Amino acid sequence: MNCLYCEEKILCDDAVIPENNGKAAMHVNCEMRGVIGSVAHLERRCSCFVPGSTESDPPGMTRREAADAAVTLWRQQEKSRLGE
């Protein structure tokens, strides 16, 4: 089975979010990327914050790598926000 977001194969040791129909799933970080946005969004460089910006996922990364990068940044930002 492949991830609905990144389309990479889901391996037995991958953390996944199953879909209701049981025939589709996403890696946890791919699912989170859909909620928290791209690295550029988290850094407020995307078109949500900068009119006309085309910034999104880091260039040269696969969709899964970009999802992992976004989740890593989000976690760092949350730790900072919470004073940890």
Secondary structure as the mmCIF struct_conf table of DSSP 4:
data_model
#
loop_
_struct_conf.conf_type_id
_struct_conf.id
_struct_conf.beg_label_comp_id
_struct_conf.beg_label_asym_id
_struct_conf.beg_label_seq_id
_struct_conf.end_label_comp_id
_struct_conf.end_label_asym_id
_struct_conf.end_label_seq_id
STRN STRN1 ASN A 2 CYS A 3
TURN_TY1_P TURN_TY1_P1 LEU A 4 CYS A 6
HELX_LH_PP_P HELX_LH_PP_P1 GLU A 8 GLU A 8
STRN STRN2 LYS A 9 LYS A 9
HELX_LH_PP_P HELX_LH_PP_P2 ILE A 10 LEU A 11
TURN_TY1_P TURN_TY1_P2 CYS A 12 ASP A 13
BEND BEND1 ASP A 14 ASP A 14
STRN STRN3 VAL A 16 PRO A 18
TURN_TY1_P TURN_TY1_P3 ASN A 20 ASN A 21
BEND BEND2 GLY A 22 LYS A 23
STRN STRN4 ALA A 25 HIS A 27
HELX_RH_AL_P HELX_RH_AL_P1 VAL A 28 ILE A 36
HELX_RH_AL_P HELX_RH_AL_P2 VAL A 39 LEU A 42
TURN_TY1_P TURN_TY1_P4 GLU A 43 ARG A 44
BEND BEND3 CYS A 46 CYS A 46
TURN_TY1_P TURN_TY1_P5 SER A 47 PHE A 49
BEND BEND4 VAL A 50 VAL A 50
TURN_TY1_P TURN_TY1_P6 PRO A 51 GLY A 52
BEND BEND5 ASP A 57 ASP A 57
HELX_LH_PP_P HELX_LH_PP_P3 PRO A 58 PRO A 58
TURN_TY1_P TURN_TY1_P7 PRO A 59 GLY A 60
HELX_RH_AL_P HELX_RH_AL_P3 ARG A 63 ARG A 81
TURN_TY1_P TURN_TY1_P8 LEU A 82 GLY A 83
#
